[in-house]
Amino acid sequence: MSFLSKTLGTVAALALSTGAALADPALIYDLGGKFDKSFNEAAFNGAERFASETGGSYRDIEIQSEAQREQALRRFAEAGFNPIVTTGFAIANIMGEVAKDYPETKFVNVDGWLPEVPDNVLLINFQEHQGSYLVGMMAAMASESGTIGFIGGMDIPLIRHFGCGYAQGAKAINPDINIIANMTGTTPTAWNDPVKGSELANAQISQGADVIYAAAGGTGVGVLQTAADQDILSIGVDSNQNHLHPGKVLTSMLKRVDVAVFEAMSAGEAVETGKFMTLGLAEEGVGYALDDNNASLVSEDMKMAVDTARQQIIDGDLEVTAYYTNDSCPVLDF
Amino acid sequence: MDRMPPWADAVLVPLFSLVLAAILSALVILAIGESPTQAFWLMVDGALMRSAGWGYTLYYATNFIFTGLCVAVAFHARMFNIGGEGQAMIGGLGVALACLFIPFPHWIIALLFVTVAAGVFGAAWALIPAYLQATRGSHIVITTIMFNFIAAAVLNYFLVNLLRPPGSMDPATANFPEATHLPTFQEMFSTAETTLFRGSPANVTFFLAIAACVVVWYLIWRTRLGYEIRAFGHSETAARYAGISPVRITVVSMLISGALAGMMALNTTMGEAERLVMNATEGAGFIGIAVALMGRSHPVGVFLAALLFGFLYQGGAELALWTDIPRELIVVIQALVILFTGALDNMVRMPLEKIFLSLRRKEA
């Protein structure tokens, strides 16, 4: 009896430890939802790439409400998923709290900020202003009217950060350029309101804008559509959106959320935590998209100017001011 | 006698509506290739079989009790307050300002003061639509729903420009001080050996919600003001003839309604997040309409309907966690219940009434 129970116990312990060693990662999307053609979808693509390249599996959830953030974190942690990857800054705060209760589980967040990072938490941030600077330069070079537009999603500092980098890039090419900046709204629905995006794009076009940069999640789909319909250029964001309207999307400001998620999931439990990770141009965490769909739109001059600036930013010769530095933008009022 | 007995009205109609909604939901789940029975048990298991699940169910139910009562009180005066969402947002602002800027020594004192703050802020947000309705005839449905958007903008302004701690990106306030922490069910009911309600957000405001049910019942059926509200609701001309001021009743009932919506923020903001976040209301203001309709604007009914919706929310979360049923379909299932219990009430009621009538005729 005692021998049997001991053996069984060992077997159970073995099973448990192998189970833990092969723990699947989990992914929690922000409120925008999995298929926003932008930020969350980039995370989804990263997870899918992980699944197809490593043959692993993962579980994901699209949360519906604020309270579900903590719930999803705890339930996944209790079920033994590791690491748990989350997108969006809004979950970071509660993730920091929950992480303390599950020291064995690794937590990764994209976009978040915490005053103190717990030992089992990794916060991944992107230098969106650097990437936006480059597409701002391209917008200014492509514009014939001398007026360009920016359409943000929800009016929060992160989106002003995008707009501020864009404006600085455009002013670097043409100091007199006129930049029209609009935000879609002040509530989270602003991330997924393509109709409003389309209206704003029309309004900006009527004011003379001939290149519009949309940093607005799912709302951007409407901006890109209207720009294509009205035969002007647009700039996509987060994922490569050039293919949505070939020949009409000047470029996309890439934010490689997919790479971040893929790397975190591939590293599994060995993912390095307890720190911030900042991905900028140097790490290829941000950049601009160039493919067959926009090859005809990007001239050699444009490419050269942008690549030069890119190198200067990486080398530290060119400083793009972050909106966060003093919560204002030197060249653009919102 | 052309009506069915009260028990049938109160129990049978909602029950039949629920069964119809469940059947339709099962068909929807079947259509996407998942098993409805498995889904149902997953919901029951996740929401009712574990204490942590109950913790979430009761947390959601607390929100829905407050917003359900908010809509119910206005209903009694024949007003359709669909501004519960905005009133709760502004109530949340009151909660945040009180918690952040008044140094409370103990949570009991804090809860008393903050309840008042939440109520006053929520009521203040209902005051303008109420006044416009009472004196200018601006329809309350239009004004309250527009005030939801204004509330969102006001809240956004406060959070982004004034209350956001430096360095933070999240449009949210700083964390509230430790002294304003409300006891959660986990702290109240766990013993040394067993942890109950682990990690769930249900907290002491649930009892406040029950108290609110009792107060509303007393107010509506046992006070002069409640009588005036009901009289006004049944017939404005008769109420006017009886010397009841329509302006006063409109404004007062909307103030009570707004205060109840504002108090919902106690649960989400002071009880759960312990800071004010952008969308703390999560649509509970709108769910309150369905809760009040299903609960026949009676506090007991509101309480039961709120529990049901709490179950649907928590069960829906479990479905999202452990199945591949997409989020949108979970909303469809929740919406079916709202549709059948709220909007399609007569579809069930009329045949039932006919059955009862024919039974009675046979007896006679």
Interface residues (C-beta under 8 A of the other chain):
Chain A: L31 G33 K34 R59 I61 E62 I63 Q64 S65 E66 A67 Q68 E70 Q71 A72 R74 R75 F76 F89 A90 A92 N93 I94 V98 D101 D111 W113 P115 D155 I156 P157 L158 T186 T187 P188 Y324 D327
Chain B: Y56 Y59 Y60 A152 A153 N156 Y157 V160 R164 P166 G167 S168 M169 D170 P171 A172 R198 G199 S200 P201 T268 E272 A273 R275 V277 M278 N279 A280 E282 G283 Y313 G316 A317 A320 L321 P326 R327 I330 V331
